[in-house]
Amino acid sequence: MATELSIQINKLLVNSQTADNGNWQYVGADAVEQSSNENVQLIAVKRDNSTCGVAFPASMLTATVIFESRDNETNDHLTIQGLHDLTSNNEIGSVSAASARFSEYIGGAFSFDAAKGVLTISPRS
């Protein structure tokens, strides 16, 4: 049975905003899964809080957590989708896709505590 993952974000690699019609923000970070001490990287895309003149208190979020390659194979990963709160910078949502190693997490919840820099991912119930 899969256990909860706790990923500590250590270093922000890139944080840029594209001023196109959608105002997308791209984020990349180095991190460590705390129970296994496995290095991971995270890439994320966030949509700004307004579109066509309508403002929202949050933005949509899609992120992929990429684990180190094992035996030079394609990297294991989890893709999460949800909501980025613009006041607290916290995030919530669920796992939408994963490699076979993490398939038990598809449908499970995630939360990101911005103050602590910790992403928590739970397996589906």
MARLOGU-84515 format. One record per residue: residue number from 1; residue in one letter; x, y, z of N, C-alpha, C, O in turn. Coordinates in Angstrom, 2 decimals. Example, Ala and Ser with C-alpha at 12.3 -4.5 7.8 and 13.67 -1.06 7.14 Angstrom:
! residues 2
[1,a,[13.19,-5.69,7.80],[12.30,-4.50,7.80],[13.20,-3.30,7.80],[14.24,-3.32,8.46]] [2,s,[12.85,-2.25,7.08],[13.67,-1.06,7.14],[12.90,0.03,7.87],[13.41,1.14,8.04]] 
This chain:
! residues 125
[1,m,[0.84,-1.19,0.00],[0.00,0.00,0.00],[0.88,1.25,0.00],[1.88,1.32,0.72]] [2,a,[0.51,2.20,-0.80],[1.26,3.45,-0.92],[1.10,4.29,0.34],[0.06,4.27,0.99]] [3,t,[2.15,5.03,0.67],[2.12,5.93,1.81],[2.13,7.38,1.34],[2.47,7.66,0.19]] [4,e,[1.77,8.28,2.22],[1.76,9.70,1.90],[3.17,10.17,1.55],[4.14,9.80,2.22]] [5,l,[3.28,10.98,0.52],[4.55,11.59,0.13],[4.61,12.99,0.71],[3.63,13.74,0.67]] [6,s,[5.76,13.35,1.24],[5.98,14.69,1.76],[7.22,15.24,1.08],[8.33,14.76,1.31]] [7,i,[7.03,16.25,0.25],[8.10,16.77,-0.59],[8.45,18.19,-0.15],[7.62,19.09,-0.21]] [8,q,[9.69,18.36,0.29],[10.18,19.66,0.74],[10.80,20.39,-0.45],[11.76,19.91,-1.05]] [9,i,[10.25,21.55,-0.79],[10.80,22.37,-1.87],[12.03,23.08,-1.31],[11.94,23.81,-0.32]] [10,n,[13.18,22.87,-1.95],[14.43,23.43,-1.45],[14.89,24.66,-2.19],[15.34,25.63,-1.58]] [11,k,[14.79,24.64,-3.51],[15.37,25.72,-4.29],[14.51,26.01,-5.50],[14.24,25.12,-6.31]] [12,l,[14.07,27.24,-5.62],[13.32,27.68,-6.79],[14.29,27.88,-7.93],[15.23,28.68,-7.81]] [13,l,[14.09,27.18,-9.05],[15.00,27.27,-10.18],[14.59,28.37,-11.15],[15.44,29.09,-11.67]] [14,v,[13.31,28.48,-11.39],[12.82,29.49,-12.32],[11.42,29.90,-11.88],[10.63,29.08,-11.42]] [15,n,[11.14,31.15,-12.02],[9.80,31.67,-11.74],[9.58,32.82,-12.70],[9.97,33.95,-12.43]] [16,s,[8.94,32.52,-13.83],[8.76,33.56,-14.84],[7.31,33.64,-15.27],[6.55,32.68,-15.18]] [17,q,[6.94,34.81,-15.74],[5.58,35.04,-16.19],[5.60,35.44,-17.65],[6.42,36.25,-18.08]] [18,t,[4.69,34.86,-18.41],[4.56,35.18,-19.83],[3.38,36.12,-20.00],[2.25,35.77,-19.68]] [19,a,[3.65,37.29,-20.51],[2.59,38.29,-20.67],[1.92,38.11,-22.02],[1.99,38.99,-22.88]] [20,d,[1.26,37.00,-22.20],[0.49,36.78,-23.41],[-0.98,36.97,-23.08],[-1.32,37.54,-22.04]] [21,n,[-1.84,36.52,-23.93],[-3.27,36.70,-23.71],[-3.77,35.98,-22.46],[-4.84,36.29,-21.95]] [22,g,[-2.99,35.01,-21.97],[-3.43,34.25,-20.80],[-2.68,34.54,-19.53],[-3.10,34.10,-18.46]] [23,n,[-1.55,35.26,-19.61],[-0.74,35.53,-18.43],[-0.42,34.26,-17.64],[-0.92,34.09,-16.52]] [24,w,[0.38,33.40,-18.20],[0.79,32.15,-17.59],[2.05,32.37,-16.77],[2.91,33.16,-17.15]] [25,q,[2.15,31.67,-15.65],[3.36,31.70,-14.83],[3.97,30.31,-14.83],[3.27,29.32,-14.65]] [26,y,[5.29,30.24,-15.03],[6.01,28.97,-15.07],[6.97,28.92,-13.88],[7.69,29.88,-13.61]] [27,v,[6.97,27.79,-13.17],[7.79,27.63,-11.98],[8.52,26.31,-12.05],[7.95,25.30,-12.48]] [28,g,[9.78,26.29,-11.65],[10.56,25.07,-11.54],[11.29,25.07,-10.22],[11.72,26.13,-9.75]] [29,a,[11.46,23.89,-9.59],[12.11,23.84,-8.29],[12.80,22.50,-8.07],[12.39,21.48,-8.63]] [30,d,[13.85,22.52,-7.26],[14.47,21.30,-6.74],[13.82,20.99,-5.41],[13.46,21.89,-4.66]] [31,a,[13.67,19.68,-5.12],[13.00,19.28,-3.89],[13.50,17.91,-3.45],[14.26,17.25,-4.17]] [32,v,[13.06,17.47,-2.26],[13.42,16.17,-1.72],[12.18,15.54,-1.11],[11.47,16.18,-0.34]] [33,e,[11.92,14.27,-1.45],[10.84,13.51,-0.80],[11.41,13.11,0.55],[12.43,12.43,0.62]] [34,q,[10.75,13.52,1.63],[11.35,13.46,2.96],[11.52,12.06,3.53],[12.50,11.82,4.24]] [35,s,[10.62,11.13,3.26],[10.76,9.80,3.87],[11.83,8.95,3.18],[12.50,8.15,3.84]] [36,s,[12.00,9.12,1.87],[12.99,8.32,1.12],[14.28,9.10,0.86],[15.28,8.52,0.44]] [37,n,[14.26,10.40,1.10],[15.38,11.30,0.80],[15.73,11.30,-0.69],[16.87,11.56,-1.07]] [38,e,[14.73,11.02,-1.52],[14.92,10.98,-2.98],[14.79,12.39,-3.56],[13.85,13.11,-3.25]] [39,n,[15.75,12.76,-4.40],[15.71,14.05,-5.06],[14.62,14.06,-6.13],[14.46,13.10,-6.87]] [40,v,[13.89,15.16,-6.20],[12.86,15.33,-7.21],[12.96,16.75,-7.77],[13.58,17.63,-7.16]] [41,q,[12.35,16.96,-8.91],[12.19,18.30,-9.46],[10.72,18.51,-9.73],[9.98,17.56,-9.96]] [42,l,[10.32,19.75,-9.70],[8.92,20.09,-9.91],[8.84,21.16,-10.98],[9.57,22.15,-10.93]] [43,i,[7.96,20.95,-11.94],[7.66,22.00,-12.91],[6.18,22.30,-12.82],[5.36,21.38,-12.71]] [44,a,[5.83,23.57,-12.88],[4.43,23.95,-12.70],[4.06,25.07,-13.65],[4.89,25.88,-14.06]] [45,v,[2.79,25.08,-14.00],[2.21,26.16,-14.79],[0.99,26.65,-14.04],[0.14,25.86,-13.63]] [46,k,[0.91,27.97,-13.86],[-0.24,28.58,-13.19],[-0.84,29.61,-14.11],[-0.12,30.35,-14.79]] [47,r,[-2.13,29.67,-14.14],[-2.85,30.66,-14.93],[-3.20,31.82,-14.02],[-3.68,31.61,-12.90]] [48,d,[-2.97,33.05,-14.48],[-3.28,34.22,-13.66],[-4.75,34.25,-13.25],[-5.57,33.49,-13.75]] [49,n,[-5.04,35.17,-12.33],[-6.37,35.21,-11.73],[-7.41,36.01,-12.50],[-8.52,36.20,-12.00]] [50,s,[-7.09,36.47,-13.69],[-8.12,37.18,-14.43],[-8.05,36.82,-15.90],[-6.98,36.56,-16.45]] [51,t,[-9.19,36.80,-16.51],[-9.28,36.54,-17.93],[-10.49,37.27,-18.48],[-11.57,37.21,-17.91]] [52,c,[-10.30,37.94,-19.56],[-11.39,38.68,-20.21],[-12.07,39.66,-19.25],[-13.28,39.87,-19.32]] [53,g,[-11.27,40.25,-18.35],[-11.81,41.25,-17.44],[-12.49,40.70,-16.20],[-12.97,41.48,-15.38]] [54,v,[-12.57,39.37,-16.04],[-13.18,38.77,-14.86],[-12.05,38.32,-13.93],[-11.18,37.56,-14.34]] [55,a,[-12.07,38.79,-12.67],[-11.03,38.45,-11.70],[-11.49,37.31,-10.80],[-12.67,37.20,-10.47]] [56,f,[-10.54,36.45,-10.41],[-10.81,35.32,-9.53],[-9.85,35.38,-8.34],[-8.77,35.97,-8.46]] [57,p,[-10.21,34.79,-7.18],[-9.32,34.82,-6.01],[-8.21,33.77,-6.08],[-7.39,33.68,-5.16]] [58,a,[-8.19,32.99,-7.13],[-7.23,31.90,-7.25],[-6.91,31.67,-8.71],[-7.59,32.18,-9.60]] [59,s,[-5.88,30.89,-8.95],[-5.53,30.53,-10.32],[-5.49,29.02,-10.45],[-5.31,28.31,-9.47]] [60,m,[-5.65,28.54,-11.68],[-5.56,27.11,-11.90],[-4.09,26.70,-11.91],[-3.21,27.50,-12.21]] [61,l,[-3.84,25.44,-11.57],[-2.48,24.93,-11.42],[-2.37,23.55,-12.04],[-3.22,22.69,-11.82]] [62,t,[-1.32,23.34,-12.80],[-0.92,22.00,-13.24],[0.57,21.89,-12.96],[1.34,22.77,-13.35]] [63,a,[0.98,20.81,-12.30],[2.39,20.62,-11.97],[2.76,19.15,-12.14],[1.92,18.26,-11.96]] [64,t,[4.00,18.92,-12.48],[4.53,17.56,-12.57],[5.72,17.44,-11.64],[6.64,18.25,-11.68]] [65,v,[5.68,16.42,-10.80],[6.77,16.10,-9.89],[7.57,14.98,-10.55],[7.03,13.90,-10.81]] [66,i,[8.85,15.24,-10.81],[9.69,14.31,-11.56],[10.74,13.72,-10.62],[11.54,14.44,-10.02]] [67,f,[10.73,12.40,-10.49],[11.69,11.71,-9.64],[12.92,11.34,-10.47],[12.83,11.23,-11.69]] [68,e,[14.06,11.14,-9.81],[15.28,10.78,-10.51],[15.08,9.50,-11.30],[14.35,8.61,-10.89]] [69,s,[15.74,9.43,-12.44],[15.66,8.25,-13.30],[16.31,7.06,-12.62],[17.33,7.19,-11.95]] [70,r,[15.70,5.90,-12.79],[16.27,4.64,-12.30],[16.74,3.85,-13.51],[15.95,3.59,-14.42]] [71,d,[17.98,3.46,-13.52],[18.53,2.63,-14.60],[18.37,3.27,-15.97],[18.14,2.58,-16.96]] [72,n,[18.49,4.60,-16.04],[18.40,5.35,-17.29],[17.09,5.14,-18.04],[17.03,5.26,-19.26]] [73,e,[16.04,4.83,-17.31],[14.71,4.71,-17.89],[14.02,6.07,-17.82],[14.56,7.02,-17.25]] [74,t,[12.85,6.15,-18.39],[12.07,7.39,-18.30],[11.76,7.66,-16.83],[11.46,6.74,-16.07]] [75,n,[11.82,8.91,-16.44],[11.64,9.28,-15.03],[10.25,8.93,-14.53],[9.26,9.09,-15.25]] [76,d,[10.17,8.46,-13.28],[8.88,8.29,-12.62],[8.35,9.68,-12.29],[9.12,10.61,-12.05]] [77,h,[7.02,9.82,-12.29],[6.44,11.14,-12.10],[5.01,11.07,-11.59],[4.36,10.03,-11.65]] [78,l,[4.56,12.20,-11.09],[3.17,12.44,-10.70],[2.76,13.77,-11.31],[3.53,14.73,-11.27]] [79,t,[1.56,13.85,-11.86],[1.03,15.13,-12.33],[-0.14,15.50,-11.44],[-1.05,14.70,-11.22]] [80,i,[-0.10,16.72,-10.93],[-1.16,17.20,-10.04],[-1.85,18.39,-10.68],[-1.24,19.19,-11.40]] [81,q,[-3.14,18.50,-10.41],[-3.92,19.63,-10.91],[-4.81,20.14,-9.80],[-5.35,19.37,-9.01]] [82,g,[-4.95,21.45,-9.76],[-5.79,22.02,-8.72],[-5.82,23.53,-8.75],[-5.85,24.15,-9.81]] [83,l,[-5.81,24.10,-7.56],[-6.04,25.52,-7.38],[-4.90,26.14,-6.58],[-4.45,25.59,-5.57]] [84,h,[-4.43,27.30,-7.04],[-3.41,28.09,-6.34],[-4.10,29.31,-5.75],[-4.59,30.17,-6.48]] [85,d,[-4.13,29.39,-4.41],[-4.75,30.52,-3.73],[-3.82,31.72,-3.81],[-2.67,31.64,-3.39]] [86,l,[-4.32,32.84,-4.33],[-3.47,34.01,-4.55],[-3.16,34.80,-3.29],[-2.23,35.61,-3.29]] [87,t,[-3.89,34.59,-2.22],[-3.62,35.28,-0.96],[-2.56,34.54,-0.16],[-1.58,35.15,0.28]] [88,s,[-2.73,33.25,0.04],[-1.82,32.47,0.89],[-0.70,31.79,0.10],[0.32,31.40,0.68]] [89,n,[-0.89,31.63,-1.21],[-0.01,30.84,-2.08],[-0.09,29.34,-1.80],[0.71,28.58,-2.34]] [90,n,[-1.04,28.91,-0.97],[-1.27,27.49,-0.75],[-1.96,26.90,-1.97],[-2.57,27.62,-2.76]] [91,e,[-1.86,25.58,-2.11],[-2.47,24.91,-3.25],[-3.14,23.62,-2.79],[-2.69,22.97,-1.84]] [92,i,[-4.23,23.25,-3.47],[-4.93,21.99,-3.20],[-5.40,21.41,-4.53],[-5.56,22.13,-5.51]] [93,g,[-5.63,20.10,-4.53],[-6.14,19.46,-5.73],[-5.96,17.96,-5.65],[-5.96,17.38,-4.56]] [94,s,[-5.79,17.34,-6.82],[-5.64,15.88,-6.84],[-4.63,15.46,-7.91],[-4.24,16.25,-8.77]] [95,v,[-4.21,14.21,-7.81],[-3.27,13.63,-8.77],[-4.06,13.19,-9.99],[-5.01,12.42,-9.87]] [96,s,[-3.67,13.67,-11.16],[-4.41,13.36,-12.38],[-3.72,12.31,-13.24],[-4.37,11.67,-14.07]] [97,a,[-2.42,12.13,-13.07],[-1.69,11.15,-13.88],[-0.42,10.78,-13.14],[0.08,11.54,-12.31]] [98,a,[0.12,9.59,-13.46],[1.35,9.14,-12.80],[1.96,8.00,-13.60],[1.28,7.31,-14.36]] [99,s,[3.26,7.81,-13.40],[3.93,6.64,-13.96],[3.48,5.42,-13.15],[2.84,5.56,-12.11]] [100,a,[3.80,4.23,-13.64],[3.35,2.99,-12.99],[3.74,2.93,-11.52],[2.97,2.46,-10.68]] [101,r,[4.92,3.40,-11.19],[5.40,3.36,-9.80],[4.46,4.12,-8.86],[4.33,3.74,-7.69]] [102,f,[3.81,5.16,-9.34],[2.95,5.99,-8.51],[1.48,5.90,-8.88],[0.70,6.80,-8.56]] [103,s,[1.08,4.83,-9.55],[-0.31,4.72,-10.03],[-1.33,4.72,-8.89],[-2.48,5.11,-9.10]] [104,e,[-0.93,4.28,-7.70],[-1.87,4.27,-6.56],[-2.23,5.69,-6.09],[-3.13,5.85,-5.26]] [105,y,[-1.54,6.70,-6.59],[-1.81,8.07,-6.19],[-2.82,8.76,-7.11],[-3.37,9.80,-6.74]] [106,i,[-3.08,8.19,-8.28],[-4.04,8.81,-9.20],[-5.40,8.89,-8.51],[-5.94,7.88,-8.06]] [107,g,[-5.95,10.08,-8.43],[-7.21,10.31,-7.72],[-7.01,10.72,-6.27],[-7.96,11.13,-5.61]] [108,g,[-5.79,10.61,-5.77],[-5.49,11.04,-4.40],[-5.36,12.55,-4.32],[-5.19,13.22,-5.34]] [109,a,[-5.45,13.08,-3.13],[-5.40,14.53,-2.90],[-3.96,15.00,-2.70],[-3.08,14.24,-2.30]] [110,f,[-3.75,16.29,-2.99],[-2.49,16.93,-2.64],[-2.77,18.28,-2.01],[-3.83,18.87,-2.21]] [111,s,[-1.81,18.75,-1.23],[-1.87,20.10,-0.69],[-0.45,20.64,-0.64],[0.51,19.89,-0.42]] [112,f,[-0.32,21.94,-0.84],[0.97,22.60,-0.73],[0.86,23.69,0.31],[0.03,24.59,0.18]] [113,d,[1.68,23.61,1.35],[1.75,24.62,2.40],[2.88,25.57,2.01],[4.05,25.23,2.18]] [114,a,[2.54,26.75,1.51],[3.54,27.69,1.00],[4.47,28.19,2.10],[5.65,28.39,1.84]] [115,a,[3.97,28.39,3.31],[4.80,28.89,4.40],[5.91,27.90,4.76],[7.02,28.30,5.10]] [116,k,[5.59,26.61,4.68],[6.57,25.56,5.01],[7.32,25.06,3.79],[8.38,24.44,3.91]] [117,g,[6.77,25.33,2.60],[7.38,24.83,1.38],[7.25,23.33,1.23],[8.13,22.68,0.66]] [118,v,[6.16,22.76,1.74],[5.96,21.32,1.73],[4.74,20.94,0.89],[3.64,21.44,1.10]] [119,l,[4.98,20.05,-0.06],[3.93,19.47,-0.90],[3.62,18.08,-0.34],[4.52,17.24,-0.24]] [120,t,[2.37,17.83,0.02],[1.94,16.54,0.55],[1.01,15.89,-0.45],[0.04,16.50,-0.89]] [121,i,[1.32,14.64,-0.82],[0.51,13.91,-1.79],[0.06,12.60,-1.16],[0.88,11.82,-0.68]] [122,s,[-1.25,12.37,-1.16],[-1.82,11.16,-0.57],[-2.27,10.20,-1.64],[-2.75,10.62,-2.69]] [123,p,[-2.13,8.88,-1.38],[-2.67,7.91,-2.32],[-4.20,7.98,-2.31],[-4.80,8.45,-1.34]] [124,r,[-4.83,7.51,-3.38],[-6.30,7.53,-3.41],[-6.84,6.62,-2.31],[-6.21,5.63,-1.92]] [125,s,[-8.01,6.98,-1.83],[-8.63,6.22,-0.71],[-9.22,4.93,-1.21],[-9.78,4.17,-0.42]] 
